[in-house]
Structure formats: C-alpha cells, structure tokens
Amino acid sequence: MRTSDHVAAHGTTDGRLLVGGVPVDRLAERVGSTPFFAYDRALITDRVAEVRAAVPASLRLGYAVKANPMPAVVQHLAGLVDHLDVASAGELAVALDTGCDPGSISFAGPGKTDAELRRAVAAGVTVEVESRTELARLVRTGKELALRPRAAVRVNPSFAVKGSGMRMGGGPQQFGVDAEAIPSLLGEVSEHDVDVVGFHVFAGSQNLSADILVQALEKTVDLVLELAPHVPGTVEYVNLGGGWGIPYFEKDQRLDLAALGSRLTDLVDGRLAPALPEATVVIELGRYLVGEAGLYVTRVVDVKESRGRSYAVVDGGMHHQLAASGNFGQVIRRNYPVALAARATEEPAGPVTVVGCLCTPLDVLGEEVDLPEVEVGDLVAVFQAGAYGLTASPTAFLGHPAPAEVLV
Ligand SMILES: *Cc1c(COP(=O)(O)O)cnc(C)c1O
C-alpha cells in the first residue's frame, strides 16, 4: 500500500491530514506538545463494523489489549467487541475498569505470577494456562481463595503459521502446552478443583494472507475437535486466536477480509459449532482493530545536509515508536509510511531521511522518504502507529519526556 492510500484512509482538508475530523496541525495545538500519538475513534469503530460484517454472527469478536492498552481506547472497544484478551494484571485492571463482564475476559501469557493468578481468579476471568505447572498453581490459588478457577488450556500446535511476522506456535515454544501433552494433562484434572472450559490456540501474528490464515484456522479446528473429548466437562470456550495483519510496507497488500470471513463462516458454523454446540467461539484481534487508526506525530527540529543526503531531525523517535525504526522484530528495515501532516497531498521534492532525536544510528523513522520540502517546525506523521507503539517502545532510553496520547 502506498503512502497516498494511507493519507486517503485518514482523510484531508486542504491538504491537511485529519484524525477524527481534526487537522493534525490543529490537534497538535490542542494537545499542547509534540510528539504525541493520536488515535481515530471513528476508524476503530468502522474497522470493528467491517470485521463484524465479514465474520459469522455466531463468532465472538475479541480485542487483544496489548496491541493498545490506552484506557480510553480499551473503553471504546469494550463497547464494540464481545471479549477482551489481556496478557498481564495491569491490562486486566484496565479491562475490568471498562465495566465489561469478567466472564468475557481471558488472561494469556507465559510467566503469570502467583499474585497475577490470585487477581485473575478473584476477578472471575478465564485463565489461559500456558503450562502444566501453571495449571497446578492456578488450582492451588483457587483453593486458597475458596473459588473455583476458570481455565482454558493454551495449546502449542504442532503446526506453525507460515508468513507470520511473529511466530507464536509450532515446534518448541514458551507459549502453551504442546498439543500431544494435553490428553495426559487433562486426565489429571479434577473437576472439583478447576473448571476447564476449553482451549486457546494462537500461533502467529501479522499475517496478510487469507489463504494461510484459513489453513491455520482449519488445522486449529481439527486440533480442537481432537482434544475436546479429553476435557472433563463441557467445552464452553474455544479461542481460535487471530494474527490478522495490516499493511505496513509499500509492498504489503491488504488482507482479503471477504475471503477470510466467508471461509471462517464455513468453518465455524459448518464444523465447529455442530460438534461443540455449547462452545463460545472467540477470535482475538489486536493490531487489525487499532493499528491503522493511529498516527505518531513529531515535529521537525532540524534540517541538514550531509554529503549529498538530506536529513530531517524530529523531536520524537524510536523511544516512542520503536516499530517504525525497524527494531521491533523486523529482519530487514523497511519504511513505515510517513507524511508531512499539514502538506500531506503536496508533491514530493525529493528523498529525505527522517531521524529521531536519540544519539544512536538505530533511530531512523524513514530512510530516503519522498516528502515535500521539509522545514523546521513541520509536523511529520508516521502511519500505522495505533498498535505496538508507545507501550512497545523503550521510552526511558535517552531520558526524553514521554509523549501524549489522544483518542479523537
Ligand atoms: C499479542 C496477542 C494477540 C494480538 O496479536 P495482533 O498481532 O496484534 O493481532 C492475540 N492473542 C494473543 C494471545 C497475543 O499474545
């Protein structure tokens, strides 16, 4: 996808890029400082509606809070989706504050501490256990609190999902219990101690291929149906994961949502639901719901030439938006889309390298990007910043102030 497509998705007025209908340069005055993250509420709402229209009505749509845990964003999404997936007690607190039903919150992630398990059991959420020993600690926690914990087993499948930006299943993994070990694990469970409600399978992230995602979902459904008879009670919960990607780089094509949705309908309504009629079937999406709704906005503090190359130095950088610098799981550094916020539709004047203010060569936000003539004071907008931005960045590195965040 080209930068002009991202500009068009956000919209402009007189060439000024918009967030939530407000020109970014005006929003910068409202925020009062740069850099900042701005998230477009309407784009999030629209994205949820698109997903709803594509997937079967029987499917519960979940939001993976770690993609963007800003409380206002989570609150907004809590009113739109059916389920919240958290991966720490901090995220759990944000999710509970939305007022959503604790029964529609699941807690995943390796290394849950005893204190986190206590909080989760007390809250009444579903704990997605990642190991045999974690299940044992959960049972012990339930006894201590005189509460029956609700658990789902996270399964590490034998298959991996090809083409994922981040692999989280298949082969040896810190995530989940190996599929082949689950029958014996469930054989040891006493229904008296813990309510094992079902399974969670999440094998990979940032995938742009509907075909590959469907193949992974088919294998996931096969696996769940194979494991279901080993659950001591009724299977009430099946979390099929997600991993739906968004286009970050110019060569990236948008995920074919219609194709994915129709095959998901066949799979869920045609196979899974008839076999497990009591099960609530969940998908959990993170970046797909929020990533494209966010901009990281930073101001140019210096413009310089060095041996034939033009540089724009901004007041932000990788300490706020690590992913755009290429240091968050990328093998080859590629540019995230960037534009001048107040002249977003102007013709480019030539390549400029946009660098952050950190004293390290890693701090590059855009290498040789085609931009209009850049001046000191211009606002640079980095697109696709709504997920894994602020909270996935090393904010303390170099000791600069934290950025603001706004939901518009
Ligand atoms: C991180 C995570 C997600 C969300 O991943 P995205 O790539 O943002 O969609 C979903 N489920 C689990 C268990 C996760 O850890």
The ligand as an SDF file (V2000), in Angstrom:
LIG
                    3D

 15 15  0  0  0  0  0  0  0  0999 V2000
   -0.4140  -10.3440   21.0500 C   0  0  0  0  0  0  0  0  0  0  0  0
   -1.5120  -11.3070   21.0240 C   0  0  0  0  0  0  0  0  0  0  0  0
   -2.5970  -11.1130   20.1590 C   0  0  0  0  0  0  0  0  0  0  0  0
   -2.7070   -9.9580   19.2100 C   0  0  0  0  0  0  0  0  0  0  0  0
   -1.8150  -10.0100   18.1520 O   0  0  0  0  0  0  0  0  0  0  0  0
   -2.0030   -8.9910   16.9420 P   0  0  0  0  0  0  0  0  0  0  0  0
   -0.8890   -9.3250   16.0310 O   0  0  0  0  0  0  0  0  0  0  0  0
   -1.9340   -7.6190   17.4840 O   0  0  0  0  0  0  0  0  0  0  0  0
   -3.3490   -9.2700   16.3540 O   0  0  0  0  0  0  0  0  0  0  0  0
   -3.6340  -12.0120   20.2140 C   0  0  0  0  0  0  0  0  0  0  0  0
   -3.6040  -13.0520   21.0730 N   0  0  0  0  0  0  0  0  0  0  0  0
   -2.5680  -13.2730   21.9080 C   0  0  0  0  0  0  0  0  0  0  0  0
   -2.6000  -14.4240   22.8210 C   0  0  0  0  0  0  0  0  0  0  0  0
   -1.4980  -12.4150   21.9120 C   0  0  0  0  0  0  0  0  0  0  0  0
   -0.4810  -12.6530   22.7240 O   0  0  0  0  0  0  0  0  0  0  0  0
  1  2  1  0
  2  3  1  0
  2 14  2  0
  3  4  1  0
  3 10  2  0
  4  5  1  0
  5  6  1  0
  6  7  2  0
  6  8  1  0
  6  9  1  0
 10 11  1  0
 11 12  2  0
 12 13  1  0
 12 14  1  0
 14 15  1  0
M  END
$$$$
